[in-house]
Amino acid sequence: MATRTDLTPDRILEAKAASKLRPRDLADDLGIHEAELLAAQVGQEVTKIEAHPNLLIPEVEALGAVMALTRNDSCVIEKVGPYVDYRPGDHASMIFSPTIDLRFFPAQWVHAFACEQPTDAGVKRSIQVFDAAGDAVHKIHLRPESNHDAWAGLVGGLDLRDTNRQLELEPRKPVEAAKSNSKNLTILRQEWERLTDTHQFLRLCSKLKMNRLGAYRIAGRPFVRPLAVGAVNKMFEQVQKTGIEFMFFVGNQGCIEIHSGPIGRLVEMGPWQNILDPGFDMHLRSDHIAEVWAVEKPTKRGPAVSVEAFDSRGALIFQAFGVGFEGRDCRPQWNEIVAQLPEREAVSA
């Protein structure tokens, strides 16, 4: 998207008042970033607040049960619950609870806003965080049962006292395309066999001058298996049918949100595949999926088997794993589901 520079905050507000589009869609329609749409409302319905998770997230705990939303260009995940047990870190921090499971990357938390938007049903309150380019990183929406009495204290304590209605944004970084290095294939396969934790994999790729998708494309069996795009819906259907729990990861450069549990209501609507369960919603643009891989990585707790989907640019859309029990990453029923997913047909020359 080429960002427009001719729109003043007042013109953005005029367009907002005349539109019925959702904020993200309106921003795209105007040729601006979503963060700019919120910045134009500063001093009215929006307040600029501290963005660093070490400052922001401990204050969110006082709000009680809220809705946590994380998205990328192809998938949205929404979970309801309280933010508890925040664990800070320089490179990465996290919330780890039975309902809200998040990984934060603080360097990407650059702009944050506290929003109060009047509606016919009352005021909708949310906290919205964006990266340096103005793209959404994470959003927190209060619900009727949230502790709204804590809102004023949170906003007052984090208020930047910055009334500038424009933002200085950096250019959006392009998605890194698949990067392979066939000269290091033997080393990749040898080191892959020696993995003891899934988190070691990206370090291995970096050392060998590759990235995740590039490594998958050359590794071959028994490490990876290319799946048909339709395997994604088959996976959801089998998880729903069997009632097993799985882990579903959706993220961007600044945040990863994880659902652990079963699938109840699965609803396909046009290009969207949706999970609509109490406390958990997922919305996936199936038509964005270009590559799907079944991946197996050895760990100390048994093999970790995943299904991973990428778009045409090489961006990771989601990862899905079986939920391990009793200190094991291996879940036989999940592994059986993955093993039966249809493979991608070989592409002829």
C-alpha positions in Angstrom: 0.0 0.0 0.0 1.4 3.4 -1.0 0.8 5.7 1.9 -0.9 9.0 1.2 0.6 12.2 2.6 -2.1 14.6 1.4 -4.7 13.7 4.0 -4.8 16.0 7.0 -6.3 14.7 10.3 -9.4 16.8 9.7 -9.9 15.2 6.3 -9.4 11.8 7.8 -12.1 12.5 10.3 -14.5 13.7 7.6 -13.9 10.4 5.7 -14.5 8.5 8.9 -17.8 10.3 9.6 -19.0 9.6 6.1 -18.0 5.9 6.1 -19.6 2.7 7.5 -16.4 0.7 6.9 -14.5 -1.0 9.7 -11.4 1.0 10.8 -8.9 -1.3 9.1 -10.9 -1.3 5.8 -11.4 2.4 5.9 -7.6 3.0 6.4 -6.9 0.8 3.4 -9.6 2.6 1.4 -8.0 5.9 2.3 -4.5 4.7 1.5 -3.2 5.3 5.1 -2.2 3.1 8.0 -4.7 2.2 10.7 -2.6 4.0 13.3 -3.0 7.2 11.4 -6.7 6.8 11.5 -6.6 6.7 15.3 -4.0 9.5 15.6 -6.4 11.8 13.8 -8.9 11.2 16.7 -6.4 12.2 19.5 -8.0 14.7 21.8 -11.5 13.4 21.1 -12.1 9.7 21.4 -8.4 8.6 21.5 -5.4 9.1 23.8 -1.8 8.3 23.1 -0.4 6.1 25.8 2.8 4.2 26.6 3.3 1.4 24.2 6.0 -0.8 25.8 4.5 -4.0 27.2 6.5 -3.7 30.4 4.5 -0.5 31.2 1.2 -1.4 29.5 0.4 -5.0 30.2 0.7 -4.9 34.0 -1.9 -2.2 34.0 -4.2 -4.2 31.8 -4.4 -6.9 34.5 -6.7 -4.6 36.5 -9.3 -4.7 33.7 -10.1 -8.4 34.3 -11.6 -10.4 31.5 -11.1 -8.7 28.1 -10.8 -9.8 24.5 -7.3 -10.2 23.1 -7.0 -9.8 19.4 -3.9 -10.5 17.2 -3.9 -10.6 13.4 -1.8 -10.7 10.3 -2.9 -10.0 6.7 -4.6 -13.4 6.5 -5.8 -14.5 9.9 -7.3 -13.0 13.0 -7.5 -14.7 16.4 -9.6 -13.5 19.4 -9.5 -14.9 22.9 -11.4 -13.8 26.0 -9.9 -13.9 29.5 -7.8 -12.0 32.0 -4.2 -10.9 31.5 -2.3 -12.6 34.3 1.2 -13.7 35.1 3.1 -11.2 32.8 6.7 -12.2 32.3 8.9 -9.4 31.0 11.9 -9.9 28.8 14.3 -7.7 26.8 13.8 -9.5 23.5 10.5 -11.3 24.2 7.9 -11.2 27.0 4.8 -13.3 27.6 1.4 -13.9 29.2 0.8 -17.5 29.9 -2.5 -18.5 31.3 -5.2 -21.2 30.4 -7.2 -18.6 28.4 -4.8 -15.8 27.3 -1.5 -17.1 25.9 0.6 -14.4 24.3 4.2 -13.7 23.2 5.3 -10.1 22.9 8.3 -8.7 21.0 8.7 -5.2 22.6 10.9 -3.7 19.9 7.8 -3.7 17.7 5.5 -2.0 20.2 5.9 1.6 19.1 2.6 3.4 19.0 -0.3 2.8 21.4 -3.8 4.3 21.9 -6.5 4.2 24.4 -9.8 4.4 22.5 -13.4 5.3 23.7 -15.8 5.1 20.8 -19.5 5.9 21.4 -22.0 3.4 20.0 -25.7 2.8 20.3 -24.9 0.1 22.9 -22.6 2.3 24.9 -19.0 3.3 24.9 -16.6 0.7 23.4 -13.2 0.9 25.1 -10.0 -0.6 23.6 -6.2 -0.4 23.7 -4.6 -0.7 20.3 -0.9 -1.1 19.7 1.0 -0.6 16.4 4.5 -1.0 15.1 6.8 1.7 13.6 5.1 1.5 10.2 1.6 1.9 11.8 0.5 -1.7 11.3 -1.5 -3.3 14.1 0.4 -5.5 16.5 -2.1 -6.3 19.2 -5.5 -5.0 20.4 -7.3 -5.4 23.8 -11.1 -4.8 23.8 -13.0 -4.4 27.0 -16.2 -6.4 27.3 -19.3 -5.7 29.4 -18.0 -7.9 32.2 -14.6 -6.1 32.3 -13.6 -3.9 35.1 -14.5 -0.5 33.5 -13.8 1.2 36.9 -10.1 0.6 36.3 -10.1 2.3 32.8 -9.6 5.9 33.9 -6.7 5.0 36.2 -5.0 3.0 33.4 -5.3 5.8 30.8 -4.3 8.5 33.3 -1.2 6.5 34.3 0.0 5.8 30.8 -1.1 9.0 29.1 1.8 10.5 27.0 0.2 14.0 27.1 0.9 14.0 23.3 -1.8 15.8 21.4 -0.2 15.7 18.0 -2.7 14.2 15.6 -0.1 13.0 13.1 2.4 10.2 13.4 5.9 9.9 12.1 5.9 6.4 10.5 8.7 4.3 9.1 8.4 2.5 5.7 6.8 -0.9 6.0 9.4 -3.7 5.8 8.7 -6.1 3.0 8.0 -9.8 3.8 11.2 -11.9 3.5 10.7 -14.3 0.7 11.7 -18.0 1.1 15.5 -18.2 1.5 17.2 -21.5 0.9 20.9 -22.5 0.7 21.3 -25.9 -1.0 25.0 -25.9 -0.2 24.0 -26.4 3.4 21.3 -29.0 2.9 23.4 -31.8 4.4 24.2 -29.8 7.5 20.5 -28.7 7.7 19.4 -32.3 7.8 22.1 -33.5 10.2 21.4 -30.6 12.6 17.6 -31.0 12.3 17.9 -34.6 13.6 19.8 -33.3 16.6 17.2 -30.7 17.7 16.0 -31.0 21.3 13.6 -28.1 21.3 11.5 -26.4 18.5 12.9 -23.0 19.4 16.3 -24.1 18.2 15.1 -24.4 14.6 15.1 -20.7 13.7 18.6 -20.3 15.1 19.7 -23.2 12.9 18.1 -21.6 9.9 19.8 -18.3 10.6 23.2 -20.0 11.0 22.8 -21.7 7.6 21.7 -18.5 5.8 18.1 -19.7 5.4 14.7 -18.9 6.8 11.8 -21.1 7.9 10.0 -21.5 4.5 13.3 -21.8 2.6 14.4 -24.7 4.8 11.1 -26.5 4.4 11.3 -26.3 0.6 14.6 -28.2 0.5 14.6 -30.4 3.6 12.5 -33.3 2.2 11.2 -36.3 4.1 11.1 -37.3 6.9 11.3 -33.7 8.1 8.6 -32.1 6.0 5.8 -33.0 3.6 4.1 -30.5 1.2 0.3 -30.5 1.7 -2.5 -29.4 -0.5 -4.1 -26.1 0.3 -7.3 -27.9 1.0 -5.5 -29.8 3.8 -6.1 -26.8 6.1 -9.9 -27.3 6.1 -9.5 -31.0 6.4 -7.3 -30.4 9.5 -10.0 -28.2 11.1 -12.7 -30.7 10.3 -10.8 -33.6 11.8 -9.9 -31.6 15.0 -13.6 -30.8 15.3 -14.8 -34.3 14.6 -12.4 -36.1 17.0 -12.7 -33.4 19.8 -9.0 -33.4 20.4 -7.3 -30.2 21.7 -4.8 -28.5 19.4 -2.6 -25.4 19.6 -3.2 -22.7 17.0 -0.6 -19.9 16.7 -1.4 -16.6 14.8 1.0 -13.7 14.9 2.9 -10.8 13.3 6.3 -9.3 14.0 5.2 -7.9 17.3 2.9 -10.5 18.9 1.9 -14.1 18.7 -1.5 -15.3 20.2 -2.2 -19.0 20.9 -5.3 -21.0 21.4 -5.1 -24.3 23.1 -8.2 -26.4 23.1 -10.8 -28.1 20.8 -12.9 -26.7 18.0 -16.7 -26.4 18.4 -18.4 -24.4 15.7 -16.7 -24.3 12.3 -18.3 -22.0 9.8 -17.1 -21.4 6.2 -18.3 -18.1 4.7 -17.0 -17.3 1.2 -13.2 -17.1 1.4 -13.3 -17.1 5.2 -13.0 -20.1 7.4 -14.2 -19.3 10.9 -14.1 -20.9 14.3 -16.9 -19.3 16.5 -16.7 -20.7 20.0 -17.3 -19.2 23.4 -14.2 -17.3 24.3 -12.4 -18.1 21.0 -12.9 -16.8 17.5 -10.7 -17.3 14.5 -11.1 -15.9 11.0 -8.9 -17.2 8.2 -8.7 -16.1 4.6 -8.4 -19.5 3.0 -7.8 -17.9 -0.4 -4.6 -16.3 0.9 -3.0 -19.7 1.5 -0.3 -20.5 -1.1 1.8 -23.3 0.7 1.0 -25.7 3.5 3.6 -28.0 5.2 3.5 -30.8 7.6 6.6 -30.5 9.7 8.2 -32.8 12.3 10.9 -31.6 14.7 12.5 -33.8 17.4 12.5 -32.6 21.0 13.4 -34.0 24.4 9.6 -34.6 24.9 9.0 -36.5 21.7 8.5 -35.3 18.1 6.6 -32.0 17.6 4.4 -32.3 14.6 2.9 -29.1 13.0 0.8 -27.9 10.1 2.0 -24.5 8.8 0.5 -22.2 6.2 2.2 -19.4 4.2 0.9 -16.8 1.8 2.2 -16.1 -1.7 4.8 -13.7 -0.4 6.3 -16.3 2.0 4.7 -14.9 5.1 3.7 -17.3 7.8 -0.1 -17.3 8.3 -0.5 -19.8 11.2 1.0 -22.8 12.9 -1.0 -25.7 14.4 0.3 -28.3 16.8 -1.2 -31.0 18.9 -1.5 -30.3 22.7 1.0 -32.4 24.5 0.3 -33.9 27.9 2.4 -35.2 30.8 5.6 -33.5 29.6 5.4 -34.8 26.0 5.3 -32.9 22.7 4.0 -36.0 20.9 0.2 -36.4 20.6 -0.6 -39.6 18.7 -4.1 -38.7 17.7 -3.0 -35.3 16.3 -0.1 -37.0 14.5 -2.6 -39.4 12.9 -4.7 -36.5 11.6 -1.7 -34.8 10.1 -0.4 -38.0 8.5 -3.7 -38.4 6.7 -3.9 -34.9 5.3 -3.7 -34.8 1.4 -0.4 -33.9 -0.1 0.3 -31.3 -2.7 0.5 -32.7 -6.2 3.9 -32.4 -7.9 4.1 -29.5 -10.2 5.1 -30.6 -13.7 7.8 -28.7 -15.7 
